[in-house]
């Protein structure tokens, strides 16, 4: 099976999507494309606070609503590639520990392990402070 590539259009649209969510009140604490080597695909992780009163299922419904209502400039973006997670998800925690401070819109990291979580490859947009 061939590994799915993360192309520049994905990078750009992922950034626009995370920004769009934040601009419309979605509590984005982190956003990163993370490669899953077992499934050989990329997933856009959008992290939100665990202390929110909204479940992940409800959050996904709100995400889809925001996308359909305001996402006309990224209409070709496949929101089925998005996973909503809490900001204490082990992958998000690992990325926050291994990533140097961001000096531009994104940073690529990979081939690293933190607290028994292996990050094959990731492109980080925003991490919780």
SULFEN-V400461 format. One line per field, one symbol per residue. phi: phi as a letter, one per 30 degrees, with the letter a starting at -180 (. if undefined). psi: psi as a letter, one per 20 degrees, with the letter a starting at -180 (. if undefined). Layout:
phi: ???
psi: ???
This chain:
phi: .dddccceddeddddddddeeddcidddcabadbdcdddhbcbcdccbdddddcddddddddeddddddbcddbeddcdddcccbddceedddddddcddedcbdabcblibbbhicccdaabccabdd
psi: pqppqorhgggghggggggggghkjpmoiqpppppohgilrqpopoqrqhjqiprhghhhggggggghhikhikhipniijppprqijphgggghhhiprqpiahrpprrkqqpljopogqqopgpqq.
